[in-house]
Amino acid sequence: MNSENNSVFTTIGWDGEKGIFAFREHLDRLEKHANITGIKYDKEIELKIKKKIKSKKFKIINKDSQIKSCKPRGLITIRLRKDNDVSISERENKFNINCEYIDAITVDISDEFKKNIGIKLGEHLPYKNALEIAEKHGGNAALIVENGAIIDGDRATLMILDKDGTAWVSSKKYGSVHSITIDLIKEKLIKRGIPITFGKITTDLILRSNDAIMLGTGLGVTRIRSIDKRIFKFPNSILFDNSISAFNEIIDEKWMNLNEVENI
């Protein structure tokens, strides 16, 4: 069997010490992806994950810099394999922290990507390969395109604000990975007067947009500066500002101590 099909994973925000972000939501998504791929996930395995992440001795990361745009200092990946093995790994979030803006490059969907679509599967190679292509063309993020529509980002979700004040996100039916970040803030955006439509994001929609951002665990909320070297001069930052504000509201609620993971 292709090793790319042997595991599912999720990556959570980490403060570099004992704090982790949206742990329950990440476990729920991990379970969904495990079920889709035929990997066993039950209460016993979840308890195994909780005990392993609680007992792991994480490396020390640099905590001197000032973090902006709701980005965590570090990231922790939880991986569940078909043989029920659980692995926990951590890393600094330096690359995403250094992305003050997004300079995206569009990458056509590949056959390999279609086999991996919408799931945090294996080593996530099609998404990583898309980012490598973007970097070779001077970008710091990839937007995956099929039939003229953007279906996903390499590690975060694109959200745009149209001229009528509606935020658009690519629908899961087109193959996007379920975004925990958007789930967490969508109701707060709606309360701020920004309705959200899950549909098809076309090039024309982007060209007519008033604001555009990418949202994800590592990238937090980061504004689009360019796509395929085309610089966007948006008339306002309404989507960015309100997303940052909504995210800040949930920070205290969703950060938890590693010592408390067995209680959820």
Secondary structure, DSSP 8 states (H G I E B T S, - for coil): --GGGSEEEEEEEE-SSSEEESHHHHHHHHHHHHHHHT----HHHHHHHHHHHHH---------S---TT--SEEEEEEEETTS-EEEEEEE-HHHHT-SSEEEEEEE--HHHHHHTTS-BTT-HHHHHHHHHHHHTT-SEEEEEETTEEEEESSSEEEEE-TTS-EEEE-GGGT----HHHHHHHHHHHHTT--EEEE-EEHHHHHT-SEEEEEETTTEEEEEEEETTEE---S--HHHHHHHHHHHHHHHHHEEEGGGGGG-
